[in-house]
Amino acid sequence: MQQGESVAKNIKRILNGESTEEFEYVDRGTVCSLGSHDGVGMVFGKPIAGKKAAFMKKVIDTRAVFKIGGIGLAFKKVNSRL
């Protein structure tokens, strides 16, 4: 997500005749779901597992959908799970 946002902004800057900005990765962690109620991960340097990790993965996925398609698409994603 981070790099994609940076690329999009830089393309816009190029089209506007502006200089590009260097991409800087910010490591907030990694989360992996292992089914719908289990997962593992590292968030801000702290290990998480089980239901907390699975929930965090769902939050991350929903945030990504929100950033791409807005609140309507995010609600559709959440409601499709219910």
FINU-913847 format. One record per residue: residue in three letters; residue number from 1; x negated, y negated, z of N, C-alpha, C in turn. Coordinates in Angstrom, 1 decimal. Layout:
BEGIN
+--------+-----+--------+--------+--------+--------+--------+--------+--------+--------+--------+
| residu | num |   n_px |   n_py |   n_pz |  ca_px |  ca_py |  ca_pz |   c_px |   c_py |   c_pz |
+--------+-----+--------+--------+--------+--------+--------+--------+--------+--------+--------+
|    ala | NUM |      X |      Y |      Z |      X |      Y |      Z |      X |      Y |      Z |
...
+--------+-----+--------+--------+--------+--------+--------+--------+--------+--------+--------+
This chain:
BEGIN
+--------+-----+--------+--------+--------+--------+--------+--------+--------+--------+--------+
| residu | num |   n_px |   n_py |   n_pz |  ca_px |  ca_py |  ca_pz |   c_px |   c_py |   c_pz |
+--------+-----+--------+--------+--------+--------+--------+--------+--------+--------+--------+
|    met |   1 |   -0.8 |    1.2 |    0.0 |    0.0 |    0.0 |    0.0 |   -0.9 |   -1.3 |    0.0 |
|    gln |   2 |   -1.9 |   -1.3 |    0.9 |   -2.7 |   -2.5 |    1.0 |   -3.4 |   -2.8 |   -0.3 |
|    gln |   3 |   -3.9 |   -1.8 |   -0.9 |   -4.7 |   -2.1 |   -2.2 |   -3.7 |   -2.5 |   -3.3 |
|    gly |   4 |   -2.6 |   -1.8 |   -3.3 |   -1.6 |   -2.2 |   -4.4 |   -1.1 |   -3.6 |   -4.2 |
|    glu |   5 |   -0.9 |   -4.1 |   -3.0 |   -0.5 |   -5.5 |   -2.8 |   -1.6 |   -6.4 |   -3.3 |
|    ser |   6 |   -2.8 |   -6.1 |   -3.0 |   -4.0 |   -6.9 |   -3.4 |   -4.1 |   -7.0 |   -4.9 |
|    val |   7 |   -3.9 |   -5.8 |   -5.5 |   -4.0 |   -5.8 |   -7.0 |   -2.9 |   -6.7 |   -7.6 |
|    ala |   8 |   -1.7 |   -6.5 |   -7.1 |   -0.5 |   -7.3 |   -7.6 |   -0.8 |   -8.8 |   -7.5 |
|    lys |   9 |   -1.3 |   -9.2 |   -6.3 |   -1.6 |  -10.6 |   -6.1 |   -2.7 |  -11.1 |   -7.0 |
|    asn |  10 |   -3.7 |  -10.3 |   -7.2 |   -4.8 |  -10.7 |   -8.1 |   -4.4 |  -10.8 |   -9.5 |
|    ile |  11 |   -3.5 |   -9.9 |  -10.0 |   -3.0 |  -10.0 |  -11.3 |   -2.2 |  -11.3 |  -11.5 |
|    lys |  12 |   -1.4 |  -11.7 |  -10.5 |   -0.7 |  -13.0 |  -10.6 |   -1.7 |  -14.1 |  -10.6 |
|    arg |  13 |   -2.8 |  -14.0 |   -9.8 |   -3.8 |  -15.1 |   -9.8 |   -4.5 |  -15.2 |  -11.1 |
|    ile |  14 |   -4.8 |  -14.1 |  -11.8 |   -5.4 |  -14.1 |  -13.1 |   -4.5 |  -14.7 |  -14.1 |
|    leu |  15 |   -3.2 |  -14.4 |  -14.1 |   -2.3 |  -14.9 |  -15.0 |   -2.1 |  -16.4 |  -14.8 |
|    asn |  16 |   -2.3 |  -16.9 |  -13.6 |   -2.2 |  -18.3 |  -13.3 |   -3.5 |  -19.1 |  -13.5 |
|    gly |  17 |   -4.5 |  -18.3 |  -14.0 |   -5.8 |  -19.0 |  -14.2 |   -6.6 |  -19.2 |  -12.9 |
|    glu |  18 |   -6.3 |  -18.5 |  -11.8 |   -6.9 |  -18.7 |  -10.6 |   -8.0 |  -17.6 |  -10.4 |
|    ser |  19 |   -8.9 |  -17.8 |   -9.4 |   -9.9 |  -16.8 |   -9.1 |   -9.2 |  -15.7 |   -8.2 |
|    thr |  20 |   -9.8 |  -14.5 |   -8.4 |   -9.2 |  -13.4 |   -7.6 |   -9.8 |  -13.3 |   -6.2 |
|    glu |  21 |   -9.2 |  -12.6 |   -5.3 |   -9.7 |  -12.4 |   -3.9 |  -10.1 |  -11.0 |   -3.8 |
|    glu |  22 |  -11.2 |  -10.8 |   -3.0 |  -11.7 |   -9.5 |   -2.8 |  -10.8 |   -8.7 |   -1.8 |
|    phe |  23 |  -10.6 |   -7.4 |   -2.1 |   -9.8 |   -6.5 |   -1.3 |  -10.6 |   -6.1 |   -0.1 |
|    glu |  24 |   -9.9 |   -6.2 |    1.1 |  -10.5 |   -5.7 |    2.4 |   -9.5 |   -4.8 |    3.0 |
|    tyr |  25 |   -9.9 |   -3.5 |    3.2 |   -9.1 |   -2.5 |    3.8 |   -9.1 |   -2.7 |    5.3 |
|    val |  26 |   -7.9 |   -2.6 |    5.8 |   -7.7 |   -2.6 |    7.3 |   -7.2 |   -1.2 |    7.7 |
|    asp |  27 |   -8.0 |   -0.5 |    8.5 |   -7.6 |    0.9 |    8.9 |   -6.7 |    0.8 |   10.1 |
|    arg |  28 |   -5.4 |    1.1 |    9.8 |   -4.4 |    1.1 |   10.9 |   -4.2 |    2.5 |   11.4 |
|    gly |  29 |   -4.7 |    3.5 |   10.7 |   -4.6 |    4.9 |   11.0 |   -4.0 |    5.7 |    9.9 |
|    thr |  30 |   -3.8 |    7.0 |   10.2 |   -3.2 |    7.9 |    9.3 |   -2.2 |    8.8 |   10.0 |
|    val |  31 |   -1.1 |    9.1 |    9.3 |   -0.1 |   10.0 |    9.9 |    0.4 |   11.0 |    8.9 |
|    cys |  32 |    0.5 |   12.2 |    9.3 |    1.0 |   13.3 |    8.4 |    2.1 |   14.0 |    9.1 |
|    ser |  33 |    3.2 |   14.1 |    8.3 |    4.4 |   14.9 |    8.9 |    4.2 |   16.4 |    8.6 |
|    leu |  34 |    4.6 |   17.2 |    9.5 |    4.5 |   18.6 |    9.4 |    5.9 |   19.2 |    9.5 |
|    gly |  35 |    6.8 |   18.9 |    8.6 |    8.2 |   19.2 |    8.7 |    8.9 |   17.9 |    9.2 |
|    ser |  36 |   10.2 |   18.1 |    9.5 |   11.0 |   16.9 |    9.8 |   10.9 |   16.5 |   11.3 |
|    his |  37 |   10.3 |   17.4 |   12.2 |   10.3 |   17.1 |   13.6 |    8.9 |   17.3 |   14.2 |
|    asp |  38 |    7.9 |   17.3 |   13.3 |    6.5 |   17.5 |   13.9 |    5.5 |   16.8 |   13.0 |
|    gly |  39 |    4.4 |   16.4 |   13.6 |    3.4 |   15.7 |   12.8 |    2.1 |   15.5 |   13.6 |
|    val |  40 |    1.1 |   15.0 |   12.9 |   -0.1 |   14.6 |   13.6 |   -0.6 |   13.3 |   13.0 |
|    gly |  41 |   -1.5 |   12.7 |   13.8 |   -2.0 |   11.4 |   13.2 |   -2.9 |   10.7 |   14.2 |
|    met |  42 |   -3.4 |    9.6 |   13.7 |   -4.3 |    8.7 |   14.4 |   -3.8 |    7.3 |   14.1 |
|    val |  43 |   -3.3 |    6.6 |   15.1 |   -2.7 |    5.3 |   14.9 |   -3.4 |    4.3 |   15.8 |
|    phe |  44 |   -4.0 |    3.3 |   15.2 |   -4.9 |    2.3 |   15.9 |   -5.9 |    2.9 |   16.8 |
|    gly |  45 |   -6.5 |    4.0 |   16.3 |   -7.5 |    4.7 |   17.0 |   -7.1 |    5.7 |   18.1 |
|    lys |  46 |   -5.8 |    5.9 |   18.2 |   -5.2 |    6.8 |   19.3 |   -4.5 |    8.0 |   18.6 |
|    pro |  47 |   -4.9 |    9.2 |   19.0 |   -4.2 |   10.4 |   18.4 |   -2.8 |   10.5 |   18.9 |
|    ile |  48 |   -1.9 |   10.9 |   17.9 |   -0.5 |   11.2 |   18.2 |   -0.2 |   12.5 |   17.6 |
|    ala |  49 |    0.8 |   13.2 |   18.1 |    1.3 |   14.5 |   17.6 |    2.7 |   14.7 |   18.0 |
|    gly |  50 |    3.3 |   15.7 |   17.3 |    4.6 |   16.2 |   17.6 |    5.7 |   15.2 |   17.1 |
|    lys |  51 |    6.7 |   15.0 |   17.9 |    7.9 |   14.2 |   17.5 |    7.5 |   12.8 |   17.3 |
|    lys |  52 |    6.6 |   12.3 |   18.1 |    6.1 |   10.9 |   18.0 |    5.5 |   10.6 |   16.6 |
|    ala |  53 |    4.6 |   11.6 |   16.2 |    4.0 |   11.4 |   14.9 |    5.0 |   11.5 |   13.8 |
|    ala |  54 |    5.9 |   12.4 |   13.9 |    6.9 |   12.6 |   12.8 |    7.8 |   11.3 |   12.7 |
|    phe |  55 |    8.1 |   10.7 |   13.9 |    8.9 |    9.5 |   13.9 |    8.1 |    8.4 |   13.3 |
|    met |  56 |    6.8 |    8.3 |   13.6 |    6.0 |    7.2 |   13.1 |    5.8 |    7.3 |   11.6 |
|    lys |  57 |    5.8 |    8.6 |   11.1 |    5.7 |    8.8 |    9.6 |    7.0 |    8.3 |    9.0 |
|    lys |  58 |    8.1 |    8.5 |    9.6 |    9.4 |    8.0 |    9.0 |    9.4 |    6.5 |    9.0 |
|    val |  59 |    8.9 |    5.9 |   10.1 |    8.9 |    4.4 |   10.2 |    8.0 |    3.9 |    9.0 |
|    ile |  60 |    6.8 |    4.5 |    8.9 |    5.9 |    4.0 |    7.8 |    6.5 |    4.2 |    6.4 |
|    asp |  61 |    7.2 |    5.3 |    6.2 |    7.8 |    5.5 |    4.9 |    8.9 |    4.5 |    4.6 |
|    thr |  62 |    9.7 |    4.2 |    5.7 |   10.8 |    3.3 |    5.5 |   10.3 |    1.9 |    5.3 |
|    arg |  63 |    9.2 |    1.5 |    6.0 |    8.6 |    0.2 |    5.8 |    8.1 |    0.0 |    4.4 |
|    ala |  64 |    7.5 |    1.1 |    3.8 |    7.0 |    1.0 |    2.4 |    8.2 |    0.8 |    1.5 |
|    val |  65 |    9.3 |    1.5 |    1.7 |   10.5 |    1.4 |    0.8 |   11.0 |    0.0 |    1.0 |
|    phe |  66 |   11.1 |   -0.6 |    2.2 |   11.6 |   -1.9 |    2.4 |   10.7 |   -3.0 |    1.7 |
|    lys |  67 |    9.4 |   -2.8 |    1.7 |    8.5 |   -3.7 |    1.0 |    8.7 |   -3.7 |   -0.5 |
|    ile |  68 |    9.1 |   -2.6 |   -1.0 |    9.2 |   -2.4 |   -2.5 |   10.6 |   -2.9 |   -2.9 |
|    gly |  69 |   11.7 |   -2.4 |   -2.2 |   13.0 |   -2.6 |   -2.6 |   13.9 |   -3.4 |   -1.8 |
|    gly |  70 |   13.4 |   -3.9 |   -0.6 |   14.2 |   -4.7 |    0.2 |   15.1 |   -3.9 |    1.2 |
|    ile |  71 |   15.9 |   -4.7 |    2.0 |   16.7 |   -4.1 |    3.1 |   17.7 |   -3.1 |    2.5 |
|    gly |  72 |   18.3 |   -3.4 |    1.4 |   19.3 |   -2.5 |    0.9 |   18.8 |   -1.1 |    0.6 |
|    leu |  73 |   17.6 |   -1.0 |   -0.1 |   17.0 |    0.3 |   -0.4 |   16.5 |    1.0 |    0.9 |
|    ala |  74 |   16.0 |    0.2 |    1.8 |   15.6 |    0.8 |    3.1 |   16.8 |    1.5 |    3.8 |
|    phe |  75 |   17.9 |    0.8 |    3.9 |   19.1 |    1.3 |    4.5 |   19.6 |    2.6 |    3.8 |
|    lys |  76 |   19.5 |    2.6 |    2.5 |   19.9 |    3.8 |    1.7 |   19.0 |    5.0 |    2.1 |
|    lys |  77 |   17.7 |    4.7 |    2.3 |   16.8 |    5.8 |    2.6 |   17.1 |    6.3 |    4.0 |
|    val |  78 |   17.3 |    5.4 |    5.0 |   17.6 |    5.8 |    6.3 |   19.0 |    6.6 |    6.4 |
|    asn |  79 |   20.0 |    6.1 |    5.7 |   21.3 |    6.7 |    5.7 |   21.3 |    8.1 |    5.0 |
|    ser |  80 |   20.4 |    8.3 |    4.0 |   20.3 |    9.6 |    3.4 |   19.8 |   10.7 |    4.3 |
|    arg |  81 |   19.2 |   10.3 |    5.4 |   18.7 |   11.3 |    6.3 |   19.7 |   11.7 |    7.3 |
|    leu |  82 |   20.8 |   10.9 |    7.5 |   21.8 |   11.1 |    8.5 |   22.8 |   12.2 |    8.1 |
+--------+-----+--------+--------+--------+--------+--------+--------+--------+--------+--------+
